[in-house]
Amino acid sequence: MKIAIAAILTLLTAGPLVAQQFDYGFSGMTGKANHTDLAPLTLGSGKPVAEAPYMLKAGGYYSITIEADGTAELGLSGGDFFRAIWVNEVVINDIEVRPMGLASLEFDDEGEAEISFIAIQPGTYELSIPGSTGETQKAVFTIQ
């Protein structure tokens, strides 16, 4: 009995036995140490949406800007992608919106929107211009 109590006291006073995998600090997952700015997405007539596929890590905090040049009324749709991430905020014209979720974004004119998010569910997802079939008219995101 005395040995068992001594063992329990040793475990309680020794501190954690398993090292913490991540130390995000006070800001948590949305802190600067876990943040990555991604290359922007482009919306314009005949222009590719993304220059290359995006490789993301689950638990990583990312920001991406969507730039529309106003040459056409275009949007990006990707319900599967938006369900695989947690959207922290969408910034449009210096107005911060904190949505419960997204399905798509549409630009009627020239402008920018920035989405900050945490990648959650591993898989490969697309954001694409609705009604388009070209390979350059979508952005591919892989969450590892």
N, C-alpha and C positions, 0 to 999 in steps of 0.2 A: 504494500500500500504506500509506504513512504517513497519507494522508488518511482511509482506511478505519479505521485504528486510532484516529486522532484523533476520528472521528465516533462510534465505539463508546464510547470513553472519555467523551466528552461526554454521550452518552445514559445511561451507567451512573452518572455523578456528578450528573446534572441532577435526579434524583428521578423520581417517577412522572409519566408524560406525561398520563395520564387521571385526572381527579379522581374520588374515590370517591363513589358516589351516596349512600350512607348511612354515617353514623358513629354506631354504636350504643354506642360506648364499651366499657368493660371488661365490662359485663353482657351484651353482645350483644343479640340480638333481644328478650330477655325483660326488658330494662331499662326503667326508668320513662319514659324519653323516647319509647319505642315502645308504651307501655301505654295501653289505653282500657278503662274500666269500662262495660259495656253495661247498658241497662235490664233489670231482672229479668224472668224468665218466671214465670208463675203457674199452678199446678195446683190446681184446685178445681171442684167440680160447677157447671156452667153458667157458669163464668167464662172470659173469653178468655185464651188462653195468652200472647199478646203484644199490646201496644198498637199497634205499628206494625212494618213490615218493618225488618230490620237491614241496613245497608250497611257492608260490611267491605272492607278493602284487603288484598290478598295481601302477606304479610310482616308484617302488623300483629299485635301481641300484645294479646289481649282476655281479659277476665274477665266471666263472666255467672253470676248467682245464679238458681237455680231454687227457688222457694218453693212448698211444698205446704201447704194449709190443713187437710188431714186429713178433709175432707168425703167423700172417696171414695178408693179405691185407684186411683191414676192413675200413668201413666208417660209418658215421651217417647221416641219411637223415630225414628231418622234415620240409618241406616247410611251413606247417601250423604254426608250432612253430616259425619259423624264421619270418613269416609275422605278428605274434602277439607281437613281440619285436622290439625295436630299437637297432641295433648293434652299439656300440660305437667303438670297435676295436677287431681285432683278432690278437693275438701275436703268431708268429711261429718263433722259434729260434731267439728270441730277435728282430725280425722284426715286426713292428706294421703296420697292414693293416687296413684301415678304409673303409670297403666296403659299397656300397649302399644297399646290401642285400645278403643273403645266401640262398641256398637250401640244401646244404650238405657239409660235410667235409670228405676227404678220406685220410687214412694213408697207404702208400706203405711199410713203414718200422717203426721201433721204433721211438717214438717222442712224443712231447707234443704241444698242442695248447691251448691258453687261450682266451676265449671269454668274453668280458665285454659288458653288455647290460642293457637296461631299459625295464622292463615288461610293456606292454601297454594294450593289449586287454584281458579281463577276459575270461577264458575258460580252458579246459583241452587239452593238446597237448602232442605229443610223438616225441622223437628222437629215431630212430631205425636203426638197421643194415639192409640195403637193402637185400631183399630176405629171411630174417629170420622170423620165426613165433613164436619162443619161448617167453614166458613172461619175461624171464631174459635178452632178447636181445634188450631191449628198456629202455628208461628213460621216466618217465611220469612227466610232469610239469603242475601244476594247478596254474593259475593266478587268484587271487581273486580281 
